[in-house]
Amino acid sequence: MARWTPPFPLCSASQKESFAYESTVKRWPVILTQIIDEVARINGELTTSDADKVTEGKKVINDIAGMIYEMRHDKVLTPLEPTGLPDDTKEYNDELAHWASQGTDTWFTAPWLGAECYLYRRLRGFFATTKHWTQFDPFASQKLSTWRSSAAGAAALAQTLEKLVASGPVDPEKDLDKLRLDFIGMLEVDLWGNATDLSLLTSLTHEEIQQLQSVERGQKFVLRNDFEHAWNHVKTLKDARVDIVMDNSGFELYTDLVLADWLVTLSPYVSEVVFHPKLIPWFVSDVQPHDFALLLDSLNDPAFFPAAAGLSDADRDALKAVGARWRKYVDEGKFRLSVPLDLKMGDQGGEVADFWTSCHPFSALPAQAPELLNDLQQGSLSIWKGDLNYRKLVSDAWWPTTTPFDEALGPLRGHLNILSLRTNKADVCVGLPVGTEERVEKEDARWRVNGKYAVVSFSPRDK
């Protein structure tokens, strides 16, 4: 099938002024070195009866160190070995062959989006082919500690949500504007919940995490603002299904659930929310089924958030209340994952889950994953969270910033009602009004990548 490519160059680390270059030179080696440290720490705590696991751990360390060496010396991206899940080895290797035919198959010359997916997919292979480490999530401890550090932000949101729930659903016939303001407020919460991205913020302190989650950025930092377009669509729905293509676990997942709770509990428009996770450790903090289950469990565990967080009894009661309601919604099917909640790494997820960790941009979704596209089309709105999903939506190309979002979607355009909530953490950005780039460039030279600014982009499905 013919390959669609954007009419502008793809981002790559060959561009030394780009964030792709900065990531390849600095960020990726740090992430991988932290994994080496984590495996070495665990190995050091094992006993002589765990000799086989220690040996496997040492091999994983050597494999990761080898990948860092290849990266730093701009070596050719080597073909993947089969791992069992997802069954995408040929797909990745075919893409590597395509890049080779273009002369862009090294760490610095390959498309940045594809190379970054390749990094995490290859990393998964190092663990998946072992006996004792195959279920190991190398980012689990980071995700867990960061979520624990989110107590203050989570409690504040829980208190706000419980007050809304106590006041009951709003009648659209009597107060449509309140529904509109609440909906946009919930979208803002979910948008800025993306701040805690562990693949970018690899050394956050407890205090820094709390500061990130309490900053009131507001809409003045939203450079493309389609909140009203999203509202005009949502207010036409009844008993609808909404899909959330998730990004980060922990606090951002929590804000996804806050939005979903408002949609199901307090709006008259939605009766079901479907969450789409990844099935392998992905871009450090992306949600896997076990992360989703852990968050629900943590809200019902009074000992999870530390005493040092300073939560009041009212805070803890609110957290427990939202956790109980969300667990009830999971049991009732109002909230559900696109795969079984107890799915483990190595279990088959099928096309509806595996495509999220492929090397393809979402412009390839109609051709490469028609089953997933058909599933998404059963919903009335799909919300695509975060920077990676945005990069995949617009194929991570150097579009002019005034390029319409619809145009940048390529072949995906018109197939779905798409709402992208993205804080800017990479170079690509589209859909900006004329003059916006020039204005914000004067305000902040790193506006494309530092997470301070955002774009909210809506694209309708063809009738």
Secondary structure, DSSP 8 states (H G I E B T S, - for coil): ------SS-B-BTTSTTSHHHHIIIIIHHHHHHHHHHHHHHHHHH--GGGHHHHHHHHHHHHHHHHHHHHHHTT-B-------SSSS-HHHHHHHHHHHHHTT--BTTTSBHHHHHHHHHHHHHHHHHTSSSSTT--TTHHHHHHHHHTTHHHHHHHHHHHHHHHHH----TTT-HHHHHHHHHHHHHHHHHGGG--TTT-TT--HHHHHHHTT----GGGEEEE-HHHHHHHHTT-SSEEEEEE--BSTHHHHHHHHHHHIIIII-SSEEEEEEE--SS--TTTB--HHHHHHHHHHHT-TTTS-GGG---HHHHHHHHHHHHHHHHHHHHTSEEESS-TT--TTS---HHHHGGGSS--GGGHHHH-HHHHHHHTTSSEEEEEHHHHHHHHTTTB---TTS-HHHHTGGGTTSS-EEEEEE--SS------TTHHHHHHHH-TTTTTSSS-EEEEEE----
